[in-house]
Structure formats: C-alpha cells, structure tokens
Amino acid sequence: MPEIYTPEEIAEKLKVSEQTIRRYLREEKMEGFKVGNSWRIKEKSFLDFIDQQSSSKK
C-alpha cells in the first residue's frame, strides 16, 4: 500500500507552512484527496509535485 501523508507532514518535509500545502491542494498544484474534511496526499503525488517544481526551475 502506498504511503499517505497529511498536509502537516508534507509541510514539514518541504519546510513550508501547512496553509501553503492546503493552498496548493485547493489550486490543484498538488494532487490530493479528502477523507471527510481532511486532506490526504499519496506519496506518488508528493514526488510528482517535487519533480514538477524542480523541472520548472531549469
């Protein structure tokens, strides 16, 4: 089963605020899904986001 993260965990990994991650999710810059009212992010979505960000800097 793939690893699933909360916005808080992703924010900690990226050294940004939790609000930034939630904004990325709302603006569909990062793929996620809701369980009730809580966002969750699959590991693949997180890695895809990082790849997308690093390739846009080149």
C-alpha positions in Angstrom: 0.0 0.0 0.0 1.4 3.4 -0.9 2.4 5.9 1.8 -0.3 8.5 2.5 0.6 11.9 4.1 -1.3 14.7 5.8 -0.7 18.3 4.8 1.1 18.8 8.1 3.6 16.1 7.2 4.2 17.4 3.7 4.6 21.0 5.1 7.3 19.7 7.5 9.1 17.9 4.7 9.1 20.9 2.4 9.8 23.4 5.3 6.7 25.5 4.4 3.5 26.3 6.3 0.6 23.9 6.4 -1.5 26.7 4.8 0.8 26.7 1.8 0.2 23.0 1.2 -3.6 23.4 1.6 -3.5 26.2 -0.9 -1.6 24.0 -3.4 -4.2 21.3 -2.9 -7.1 23.8 -3.5 -5.4 25.3 -6.5 -4.7 21.8 -7.8 -0.9 22.4 -7.9 -0.6 19.3 -5.7 -2.8 16.3 -6.1 -4.7 15.1 -3.0 -8.0 13.7 -1.8 -10.3 14.3 1.1 -11.3 11.9 3.8 -14.2 13.6 5.4 -12.9 17.2 5.8 -9.2 16.2 6.0 -6.8 16.3 3.0 -4.5 13.4 2.3 -1.7 13.2 -0.2 -0.3 10.0 -1.8 3.5 9.6 -1.8 3.4 9.5 -5.7 1.6 12.8 -5.8 4.1 14.3 -3.5 7.0 13.0 -5.5 5.4 14.2 -8.8 4.9 17.6 -7.2 8.6 17.8 -6.3 9.7 16.7 -9.8 7.4 19.3 -11.4 8.8 22.0 -9.2 12.4 21.1 -9.8 11.9 20.8 -13.6 10.2 24.2 -13.8 13.3 25.8 -12.2 15.5 24.7 -15.0 
